[in-house]
Amino acid sequence: MSFSRLKVVVVVYPGLPRHRSVRHGLVLGIYSSEKDEGAAQLTSAGDAFDRLVSGKLRQLLSICGPPLKKGKTHIFHGLHQDFPSVVVVGLGKKNAGVNEQENWNEGKENIRAAVAVGCRQIQDLEIPCVEVDPCGDAQAAAEGAVLGLHEYNELKQKKKPVVTPQLHGSAESEAWQKGVIYAEGQNLARYLMEAPANYITPIKFAEHIEQKLRSFSNVKVHIRPESWIATQQMGAFLSVAKGSAEPPIFLEIHYLGGANTNDSPLVFVGKGVTFDSGGISLKPSSGMDAMRADMGGAATVCSAIVTAAALNLPLNIIGLAPLCENMPSGKANKPGDVVRARNGKTIQVDNTDAEGRLLLADALCYAHNFNARAIVNAATLTGAMDVALGSAATGVFTNSSWLWTHLYEASVLTGDRVWRMPLFEHYTKQVTECPLADLSNIGKYSRAGGACTAAAFLKEFVTASHWAHLDIAGVMSNKDEVPYLRKGMAGRPTRTLVEFVARLSQDSHNTK
C-alpha cells in the first residue's frame, strides 16, 4: 500500500465566503471506482452531506478532474456554514478486505491512513475540531484520526494546534469509542518511548503507569524497589542495573478483569531499559539517543493493560516490567563476567549490550509464579530483528501454535503485523555451549541468527507450554512506513496486544 505525496486541490464554491473563524472541519471518504473509467463513489456520510448541500459536493468533485486515488485529497471551503472546511480523501476500493499476501485487512488500513491524512490537513488549517466520516468502519476511522494527530511536543514552546476528532453522525458511536481507546493506548506507549530518558527514568515510568491505572478499582500496582529485587535473587537483572546511578524498579501490575479473580491470568512481560548505552560494550554515538525507547517492550505491554482496563475486558492480566538503565561505570558488568539468574542458571556476559535478555530471564522466571494461561514477553531485543524484517512486522518466537494463531489473527485486524520466526534447537546449542557458565548471553557464532539465538536464550528460562517472545526492535520507530503515524517512536504493537487480549477473553478453548 503506497500513499504518495499529497497534491492538495483547494476549491471555493462560487458565491460562498471563505470563512476565517471556523467551528468544525469535516473529513469525508470517497471510494475509487471499480473500473478505471467508472465514477468514484461517496460513502454513506458523504452522500448525506452532498444532499445537505444540494449536490454541490458531487458537482465540485466532478470538475476537479479524475476520481481521487487512495490517500489523495481535495479540500473545499464554504460548502456549509457548520463545516467551513471539508476534506474529501480517497479510500481505495470499496470491496477491499483481507489481503492474504499482505497479511492484513487492507480496507481497514486504507481507512486508517486516509482519515489520518484528512485530520492532519484540518490541523494545518488550525481548526480545533474535526468530525470524521466512519467510512464503514468507525473503529478503524477513530484509530486513524487519533493516531494520525498524535505528536510528542511536551517540551516545545511552539506546539501544533490541538485538534479534537469526533464521529460524524451517531450510527457507530460504540465502535468509534473503541477505536479511540485502542489508539490512545498506542499513543501512551508512543509518549513513554519518545520522552527523553531523563524524564522517563525507571521510577518515573512506573509512577506514570500507576497514575494511568489509579481510577480502576480492579487493578493493583506494585512498584518493587531494589531491595525487593535482591530478595527475589534476580541476579541477572541487578547486574545490568548496577552500572547506573538510577535505581532499578520491578513494576508489577494485576488487572483482575475476569469473572473469577482466581482464573489463570495472561502474563505480559516487557523489557524496560529506559536508556541503553550498551554498557562497557558501548554503542556508537550516532543514533544512541534513540535508545531512550529501549523500554518499548515495557511501554507496549503496560499500555496494553491500561487499554484492557479501559475496555473492561473480561480477563485477568498480570504485567511485569523490569526497569533500569544500562550504563558504563566502575560498577557495570564487564565482558566475561558471570552472573546468576533467579532460577540458578549462570550466564556469561560476553557482550554487555545484550542486556535485555538478562532482565527478561529473571522476569520470565518470576512470571511462572502465577500459573499463567500464557506468557507473552515483548522487547526491543536485537538489531538482528530489524535487519531480518525491518519495520514490516514484529518477529514472534513461540512454542505454542495456539498462541501464534491468536496473535496472528489479531494482527490481521489491527494492521500491526506479526511474523513467526524459528525457535530451533540449532540456536539453543549456540547459547548453551559456553566455556564459563551454563549460558552465554550471545550466540557463539556472534552475529549469525542474532534474533534467533536471543530467543533461544530466553527459552532457557521458560517452562510454560504457551509462551511467545515478541522482538519489536524493527518496529520501534516510524519514518514514513506507517502512513497514519508521524515520524518518531511507534508504540507498536500495542493495538495487536490489545486485540489479542480481546480475542483471548472470548476464547473458550482450554489451554492448560
N, C-alpha and C positions, 0 to 999 in steps of 0.2 A: 504494500500500500504506500503510495507516494503522494505527499502533499507538497506540491511545488510552491515556489514563492508566489504570494498572492498579488494579483492585479486588481486593485480596488476601482470599481466604477461608481462614481457618485452622480446621481441623477436627482434633480429637484423638480417635482411636478409643477408645470406652469400654473401660475396664479396662486400658489400656496406659499406662504412665507417660510423662510428657513429660520427655525427658532434657535435662539441662543440659550434661553432659560428653559431647560427640559425637565421632565418628570421621570419618564421611563424610556429606556431603549427596548427594542424588541428584536429577538433572533428567531427567524423562521427558516425551516428547511425546505429544500426542493430536490426531488429525485431526478437522476439522469434518465433520459429516455432509454427504453429497452433496445431500440434501433437507432442508429445514428441520425436518421432523418426524422425521427419522431419528436414530438413536443415534450418538454420536461413537465413533470407532474408535481404540483404543490402537495404538501402534507395536509391533513385534515385541518390543522390550525391555520395553515397558510390559506386554504380555501375559505375558511370562515372570515379571516381578515380581509381577503380580497372582496368578499361580499360586503363587508363593513364599509369598505372604501369604494363601493360601486364599480368594481372591476378595474380600478386604476393600477393595482399591483401587477396583474397579468399584462395590462397594456404597457407598463413600463418595462417589464421583463421581455416582452416581445420586441421592443425597439433597442434593447441592449445587445443584440447580436445572438450568437448561438447559445443553446441552453448551457447553464452553469455546469462545469465539471466538478468532480469531487474535490471539496476543500476550497473552491474558488468562491468569491463573494461579490455581491452588489450591495451598495448602501444607498438607501433612499431617504430623503429628508422631506418633511412636510406632508406626508400622506395622511396623517391623522393627528389630531390635537393631543391625544393621550400618549402617542408614540411618535414624537417628532423625528426620531431616527430609527430606521428599520434596516437590519442586516439580513439579507437572504443568502444562505450558504448551501452549497451543493453537498448532498448526502451520498452520492453514488447511486447504484442501482437499488430499487425498492426491494427486490427479492433477495438481496444479499443475506446469507445466513452463515452457517458454519463452513469455513474453508478448511477442508481436511489437509490440504497441502501446507497451509499456514498454521494449523492447529489453534485457530481462534474463531470467534464469531465475528465475521467481517462486518456485518450490519451494525453490531454494537460498537465496534471500533470506529466505523465511519461516523456514527452519531457523536461519539465522544470527541473525535478530532474536529468535526465540523462545528459543534457547539462551542468548543474552546476557542476556535478562530473567531467566531461571531462575537463571543463575550469580550475577547480582548480588543476587538475593534470598538465596541461600545465603551470599554475602559479608556481607549485612546481618545475618544470624544469627551471624556470626563463627565460621563453620565453616571449618576450614583446608583442607579437601579436598572437591572435588565430582566425582562420577562423572557423565558425560554420556551420555545416550542418543544413539547415532549418527543416529537419526531417518531412516534410509535413505540418508543421505549423510554419512559420517563426516568428510569434508574440510570440508564446509560447517559441520557442528556444531563442529568444532575451531576454525574461524575465528571463529564466533560467540562461543565461550567465551573464547578468548584475546584477541580484540579487545574484547569486551564488558567484561572485567575490567581492562583496562589503564587506568591513570590516572597522570599525571605528578605525583608528590608528593615528588620528590627533596629539596626544600628545606624541607619541613614537618616539624615535630617530631611532630605528630599525623597518623598515616597510617591509611588504611583497612587492615583486616586482609588479609594476603596469602592468596589462595585459589589452590590448585593444581588445575587441571582435568585430569581423566583420562577416558579412554574407558571406558564401562560395557560390559564384555564384551571379547572379543578378535577378533571376526569381521572387523573393518575396521580393524585397527591400522595398516596401511600408509597407508591414506587419511587416517586421523586424524593421523598424524605429519606427513604432507604438509601438511595444513591448519594444524597448529601452526607449521610453518616459514614458510608463507605469511603467517600472522598476525603472527608475531614480526618478519618483515621490515617489515611496515607499522608495527608498534609502534616499531621502530627509527627509522623516518622521523618518527613522531609525537614521539618523545623528542627528536630533534635539533631539530625545528621548535618544540617547546614550550619548550625550555630558554631561559633569559634570554640575551641577546646578549653579556653579559659572561662567561658560562660557555661559550658556543659561539662563539668567535672563529674566524677563518679557520684558524689553526694548530690550534686545539683540535678543530675539525670534522675536519680531515684526520687528526689523530692518533687520533681516536675510530674513524674508519673503518679506519685501518691496524690498530688493535688488534683489531677485529672480524674482519679477514681474515688475521691473523697465523698462524693454525693451518693455513691451506690452502697446500699446497706448490705448487699450480699457479696461485698469484696473486702478482703483483708490484705493489707500491705505490710510486709516486714522488711525493714531496712537493716540488714545484718552488718555489724561493724567488723573490723579486722580481728578482734578478739574472738568473735563467734566463728569466723572463717578458720582461725587457728585450731579451735576446739574440734572442728569438723575434719581436721587433718587434710586440708586441701593444699598440700604442699606444692603442687604444680602451679595452681592459681597464684599462691603467695609468692612464688619465685619470680613471677613476672612483675607483680605489684611492687616488690621491694626496691626496684630501681627508680621509683618516682617518689617525690615528696607528697603527692596526693594519696591519702589513704584509700585502700580498696573498699568496695561495698559489694555485698551479695544481696541483690534485690529479689524478694520472693513475693509473688502475688497469688492470692487464692480467690478465684471467681467461682462462686457457688450458684451457678445458674440452673443446674439440674433439679428435677423434681425431688430427687433424693440426694441429699448432700454427701451421702456415703458412696454414691456411684463412682466407679473408677474414672478419674479425670483424664483429659488430654493434657499432656505436659509439653509446654513450649520452653525451649532453652535458647538464649540469644547471646552471642559473643558481644561483650560490652567494653572494648578497648576505646576509651574516649579520646585518646591520642596515641598513635603508634609511630614512634621514631625509628623503630626497628631494634632499639636497644643497642648493645655493643656491636651487633651486625647492622650498623647504621644504614638507613635508606639513603638514596641520593637526595640532595636538597630540592631538586626540581620536582614539583608536584607533591612534596611532603605535606603541604598544608591540607591537602585533601584527606589526609589520614585522621582529621577530626571526625570523619564519618566511619571510622573503623569500628564504631559501635552500632553499625547499621543492623546487625542481627538482633541486638537487644532492642533497638528502636522499632524495628518492624514487628517483633513478637509482642512487645509491650503495647504498641499501638493497636495491634490486632485484638488484644484482650480488652483495651479501652473501648474499641468498637463493638466487640461482642457484648460487653456490658450495656452499652448504649442501645443496642438492638434487643437486649434482654434474651439472648439466645439460650435455649434450654440445655445447657451442657456445663459440666464442671471443668474448669481450666485452671491449671497452675502454671505460672510464668516464673522462670528462673533466669536471672541475668547477673553473671559475674562481671563487675565493673572495676576497671583500673586503667592506669596509663602504662605504656611500655617505653621506658626512658633509659638512657645510658648514664649510669652514675657509678660511684665506687661500690655501691651495694647491688648493682644489677647482675643478672645472670651473665656468666661468661661462656663462650663456646667451649663445649666439652664438659661442662658441669652436669652432674646427675641429680635429679630431684625425684621425690616420691609422691605419687598421686594418692588420692583418697582410698583407692582400692588396693593399695600396697605395691602396685607396679612401679618400677623405677624407669625413668626417662632420661636418656642422654640428650642434652640440649646442644645439638650440633649447630644450630642457627637460631640466634635469639629473635630473629624476625619471624620465625614460625611459632609465635607466641599464642595465637588464638586457640590452637588445638590444646594448649596446656590449660587454659581457662576452662574450655569445654570438657576436657577429660574429667575434671573434678565435678563440674556441674552435672554432667551426664551420670556420673556415679550417684550423686545426690538425688537425681531425678528418679532413680529406681526405688526410692523410699515410699513412693506414693501409689504403688500398684496401678501404674498408668495403663489406660486403654491404648494409648500410643504416645510415643515420644518424638517430637519434631524439633530439631535444632536448626537455627539459621545463623550464618556467619559470613562476613566478608573475609573469606579464609585464604584464598590463594589467587595470586596473579595468573596462575596457570588456567584458572577457570575463565578469566577474561580472555585469555589467548584462545581457549577452546571454543567458546560460544559467543564471545563479545557481549553486547548488550541485548541480544535477541531473546534470551531466556535464562532463567535460573537453573543451574545444574542440580539435579536431585540424585542422591545416592541413598538407596533404601534396601532393606532386607525383606520388604513386605509389598507384594503386588497389590494387595487390598489398599494399603496406604497410598501407593503410587497412583492407583486408579482414581481415588478421591482427589488427590492433589491435581492430577492432570485434568480431570473433568471440571474442577473449579477454575483452573487457569484458562480453559477454553472460553468460559463465560466472561472472565474479567479482562481478557486480552493480555494479561501479565503472565506470560507463558513459562512453563517448566519443561525440562528435557531430562530424561533418565540417563544416568551415567553408570559405568560399570563399577561393581564392588567385588572384584575378583580376588581370589586367594593370591594370585600373581602379585598384587600390590601389597598384600599383607606381609609377604616374605621380605619385602624391601624395607619395611619399618621394624620388623621383629629380629632380623639378623643384625645385631648391634654388638659392638665389642665390649662395652662397659655396663650396659643396663638391659632391662627387658625390652625396651623400645628406643628407637631414635626418633627425634621429632621431625626429621626429614628422611626421605627415601634414600637408600644407599646409592642410587644412580642419579642423585641430585635433582636436576630439573625434569627428568623424564617422568611424564604422567603425574605431575605435581599435585593436581587437584584430586587424583585418584589415590595417591599414597596418603594424602592428608585425610581423606575419608576412611581409608583402611586403618589409619592410626586411631581415629575416633571409634571405629568399630570395636577396638580392643577394650573399650570402656562401656560397652553396651551388651546387655543380656536380654533385653526386651525383644519380643518377637515382632513388634511393629515399631520400627524406628526409621526415621528419614533425616538425612542431613542435607540442608539446602545451602549450597555455596553461592552467595549473592554478590561476589566480588565484581562480576561483569556487569551487573545491573545497578551498581551502587549509585552511579550518576547518569545524567542525561545531557547530551549535547543538543541533538536535534532528532534523535531516533524515534522518540515517542512524541508525536505532534501536539498532544494535549498536556505535556509537561514542559515547563520552561527549562532553560539551561540551569543545571545545578544538581543537587542531591535528589535522588528519585523517590526514595521511600518504598521501593519495590522489594518484595512482592506482598505488601501489606494486604491489599484487597483480595489477593488469591488466598492468603491465610484466613481471612475473614470468611470468604465464600466456602473454603474448605471446612471451617468450623460449622457454618450454617448447614452444609450438606451432611456432615458427620452427626449433627444433632438430630437429623431426620432419619439417619440410617439405623435400621433395626437389626442389622447383621451382628451376630455375636463374634467379637474379635478376640475373645480370650481363648 
